[in-house]
Amino acid sequence: MSALREAQEVVAVALKIAPDDIKADDSITTYGKLDSVSFERLVLEIEERLDRKVRAVDFLNMKTVQDLADYLEKQRAG
């Protein structure tokens, strides 16, 4: 699975929308407000996929779905 597809699926789980509706250059908040509950779902989904804890602060500078994809790819490589 590509990092972009995985990022689309993570955002889809967090915001409860279809992954196929999510584009790489979309803001993570395009499809709904990323409130504390959906943010927690986002972090938990990433931790589950990476099988390790992640720091919530790592997500503060992410703006787009592609930013999230780049993060996932970097975490898998490192």
C-alpha positions in Angstrom: 0.0 0.0 0.0 1.3 3.4 -0.8 1.9 6.0 1.9 -0.6 8.3 0.3 -3.3 5.6 0.3 -2.6 4.8 3.9 -2.9 8.5 4.8 -6.2 8.7 3.0 -7.4 5.7 5.0 -6.2 7.2 8.3 -8.0 10.5 7.6 -11.1 8.6 6.5 -11.2 6.8 9.8 -10.6 9.9 11.8 -13.2 12.0 10.0 -15.6 9.1 9.2 -15.6 9.6 5.4 -14.8 7.5 2.4 -11.0 7.3 1.6 -11.6 7.6 -2.1 -13.0 11.1 -1.6 -9.7 12.3 -0.2 -7.1 14.0 -2.4 -3.4 14.4 -1.6 -3.4 18.2 -1.7 -6.5 18.5 0.5 -6.2 20.0 3.9 -6.7 17.3 6.6 -9.6 19.5 7.8 -11.3 19.9 4.4 -13.9 17.3 5.2 -14.8 18.4 8.6 -13.5 20.0 11.7 -10.6 18.0 13.3 -11.8 18.3 16.9 -10.2 16.6 19.9 -12.2 13.4 19.3 -11.3 13.0 15.6 -7.7 14.1 16.3 -7.5 11.3 18.9 -8.9 8.8 16.4 -6.2 10.0 13.9 -3.4 9.5 16.3 -4.7 6.1 17.5 -5.1 4.9 13.9 -1.5 5.9 13.0 -0.2 4.2 16.1 -2.0 1.1 15.2 -0.7 1.1 11.7 2.9 1.9 12.7 2.7 -0.5 15.7 4.3 2.2 18.0 3.5 5.3 19.9 3.7 8.6 18.1 3.9 12.1 19.5 0.8 14.2 19.0 3.0 17.3 18.4 4.3 15.7 15.2 0.9 16.4 13.7 0.7 20.1 14.5 2.6 21.2 11.3 0.8 18.8 9.0 -1.6 20.7 6.7 -2.4 18.3 3.9 -3.0 14.6 3.4 0.3 14.5 1.5 2.1 15.8 4.6 0.6 12.9 6.6 1.7 10.5 3.8 5.2 11.9 4.0 5.2 11.4 7.7 4.1 7.8 7.5 6.7 7.0 4.9 9.4 8.6 7.0 8.3 6.7 10.1 8.3 3.4 8.2 11.8 4.1 6.8 13.3 5.2 10.2 
